[in-house]
Amino acid sequence: MRRRAFVGMCVGVVGALATGLVWSVRSAEAEVETEAEAAETAERKVQTGLEPPKLRRSLEKLGPVATAHWVEESTGTGSRAPGPSDFFLQAFLTLAPGGVARLLDGHQTTAVSLPPVRTAAEAMNHWDEIPAALAAYAPSGASWVGSEVLTSNLVRAGDATLCFDRASDTVYLKTINLHVPDVS
């Protein structure tokens, strides 16, 4: 009888430990998901200014930037094995007065349209859309032009798009994996 009681007690203790372990793992998973959601939300938040310094150095060729509003997002999966995630950056940059005219001087341009505004707040896989929070910083009534040659001269990235509006001195920037220039 004592042996049965002892075995029963051991089974109960092991069961309690297993239950505690399962709850501990579930709590840890929930905590990781919460941290991931917070990071995702932070990535979608519109940033201002040209911080971090990486961004400032990468965009020096545009000239003086009066205001900057940008969003950086990550796919969470890298396109390079085993490489890091791809980082998508979209921005509206207002240059000093006459800045866009100075940049476009002597370059052939074509009329372009901005990507559509993203409608689903949770949609992270819509790289070809502008996040709604960022779209609020686009100048109304803008006449956007682009120049592939100028874009390749001004921005180093895995992929880059620049659109310019002369009237508002605004530049729309979209990049994948913006490169930091070598510091000499």
C-alpha positions as CSV (number, residue, x, y, z in Angstrom):
1,M,0.0,0.0,0.0
2,R,2.8,2.4,0.8
3,R,4.4,1.6,-2.5
4,R,1.2,2.6,-4.4
5,A,0.9,5.8,-2.4
6,F,4.6,6.6,-3.1
7,V,4.1,5.9,-6.9
8,G,0.9,7.9,-7.0
9,M,2.7,10.8,-5.2
10,C,5.6,10.6,-7.7
11,V,3.2,10.6,-10.7
12,G,1.4,13.6,-9.2
13,V,4.7,15.5,-8.7
14,V,5.8,14.7,-12.2
15,G,2.4,15.8,-13.6
16,A,2.6,19.1,-11.7
17,L,6.1,19.7,-12.9
18,A,5.1,19.0,-16.5
19,T,2.1,21.3,-16.3
20,G,4.3,24.0,-14.8
21,L,6.8,23.6,-17.6
22,V,4.1,23.8,-20.3
23,W,2.8,27.0,-18.8
24,S,6.3,28.4,-18.5
25,V,6.9,27.7,-22.2
26,R,3.6,29.2,-23.3
27,S,4.3,32.3,-21.2
28,A,7.7,32.7,-22.8
29,E,6.2,32.2,-26.3
30,A,3.6,34.9,-25.5
31,E,6.3,37.2,-24.3
32,V,8.4,36.7,-27.5
33,E,5.3,37.4,-29.6
34,T,4.6,40.6,-27.6
35,E,8.2,41.7,-28.1
36,A,8.0,40.9,-31.9
37,E,4.7,42.9,-32.2
38,A,6.3,45.8,-30.4
39,A,9.2,45.7,-32.7
40,E,6.9,45.5,-35.7
41,T,4.9,48.5,-34.5
42,A,8.1,50.5,-33.8
43,E,9.3,49.8,-37.3
44,R,6.0,51.2,-38.8
45,K,6.2,54.3,-36.7
46,V,7.1,57.4,-38.7
47,Q,10.5,58.7,-37.6
48,T,11.7,62.2,-38.1
49,G,15.1,63.7,-38.7
50,L,18.1,62.1,-40.2
51,E,19.0,59.8,-37.3
52,P,20.5,57.3,-37.2
53,P,23.8,58.7,-38.7
54,K,23.6,55.9,-41.3
55,L,20.7,57.7,-42.9
56,R,22.3,61.1,-42.8
57,R,25.5,59.8,-44.4
58,S,23.6,57.8,-47.0
59,L,21.7,60.9,-48.2
60,E,24.4,63.5,-48.1
61,K,24.3,63.9,-51.9
62,L,20.8,65.2,-51.7
63,G,22.0,68.4,-50.1
64,P,20.6,70.1,-47.0
65,V,17.4,68.4,-45.7
66,A,15.0,70.7,-43.9
67,T,12.6,68.0,-42.7
68,A,12.6,64.2,-43.0
69,H,9.8,61.7,-42.3
70,W,10.6,58.1,-42.8
71,V,9.6,54.5,-42.0
72,E,11.9,51.5,-42.0
73,E,10.4,48.0,-42.2
74,S,11.9,44.6,-42.2
75,T,10.7,41.4,-43.8
76,G,12.0,39.4,-41.0
77,T,13.5,37.1,-43.6
78,G,16.7,37.6,-45.5
79,S,17.0,37.4,-49.3
80,R,20.6,36.3,-48.8
81,A,21.4,33.0,-47.1
82,P,22.2,33.1,-44.2
83,G,22.2,36.9,-44.4
84,P,20.2,39.4,-42.3
85,S,16.7,40.6,-43.0
86,D,16.0,43.0,-45.9
87,F,15.3,46.5,-44.7
88,F,12.8,48.7,-46.6
89,L,13.0,52.4,-46.1
90,Q,10.5,54.9,-47.4
91,A,10.8,58.7,-46.8
92,F,9.5,62.1,-47.6
93,L,12.4,64.6,-47.4
94,T,11.9,68.3,-47.8
95,L,15.1,69.9,-49.1
96,A,16.3,73.5,-48.5
97,P,14.6,76.0,-50.9
98,G,15.7,75.3,-54.5
99,G,17.2,72.0,-53.6
100,V,15.2,69.9,-56.0
101,A,15.8,72.3,-58.9
102,R,19.5,72.1,-58.1
103,L,19.5,68.3,-58.2
104,L,17.4,68.1,-61.4
105,D,19.4,70.7,-63.3
106,G,20.9,69.1,-66.4
107,H,19.2,65.7,-65.9
108,Q,16.5,64.3,-68.1
109,T,13.3,63.5,-66.1
110,T,10.1,61.7,-66.7
111,A,6.7,62.1,-65.0
112,V,6.2,59.4,-62.4
113,S,3.5,58.5,-59.9
114,L,4.0,57.5,-56.2
115,P,3.0,54.1,-55.1
116,P,-0.5,53.8,-53.7
117,V,-1.1,54.3,-50.0
118,R,-1.2,51.1,-47.9
119,T,-4.7,50.4,-46.7
120,A,-4.2,47.6,-44.3
121,A,-2.3,48.7,-41.1
122,E,-1.0,45.3,-40.4
123,A,0.2,44.6,-44.0
124,M,4.0,44.3,-43.8
125,N,4.4,42.6,-47.1
126,H,3.2,45.4,-49.3
127,W,6.5,47.0,-50.1
128,D,5.0,48.6,-53.2
129,E,2.7,50.7,-51.0
130,I,3.3,53.8,-48.9
131,P,2.3,53.3,-45.2
132,A,-0.7,55.5,-44.4
133,A,1.1,57.2,-41.5
134,L,3.9,58.2,-43.9
135,A,1.6,59.3,-46.7
136,A,0.4,62.1,-44.5
137,Y,3.7,63.9,-45.2
138,A,3.3,63.8,-49.0
139,P,2.7,67.3,-50.4
140,S,-0.7,67.7,-51.9
141,G,-1.0,68.4,-55.6
142,A,2.6,67.4,-56.2
143,S,3.9,66.8,-59.8
144,W,6.4,64.0,-59.3
145,V,9.3,63.4,-61.7
146,G,12.1,60.8,-61.7
147,S,15.5,60.2,-63.2
148,E,17.1,56.8,-63.1
149,V,20.6,58.3,-63.7
150,L,20.1,60.7,-60.9
151,T,18.8,58.0,-58.5
152,S,21.8,55.8,-59.2
153,N,24.2,58.7,-58.6
154,L,22.5,59.9,-55.4
155,V,21.6,56.7,-53.5
156,R,23.4,53.4,-53.0
157,A,21.0,50.6,-52.1
158,G,19.9,47.1,-53.2
159,D,17.1,48.9,-55.0
160,A,16.2,52.6,-54.9
161,T,13.6,54.9,-56.2
162,L,13.6,58.7,-56.0
163,C,10.8,61.0,-57.0
164,F,11.1,64.7,-57.0
165,D,8.5,67.6,-56.7
166,R,10.0,70.9,-57.7
167,A,7.2,73.1,-56.2
168,S,7.5,71.8,-52.7
169,D,11.2,70.8,-52.8
170,T,10.2,67.3,-51.7
171,V,11.9,64.0,-52.5
172,Y,10.2,60.7,-52.0
173,L,12.7,57.9,-51.4
174,K,12.1,54.2,-51.4
175,T,15.0,51.8,-50.8
176,I,15.8,48.2,-50.1
177,N,18.9,47.8,-47.9
178,L,20.3,51.3,-48.0
179,H,24.1,51.2,-48.1
180,V,26.2,53.4,-45.9
181,P,28.9,55.1,-48.0
182,D,32.6,54.5,-47.2
183,V,33.9,57.1,-44.8
184,S,37.2,58.5,-46.1
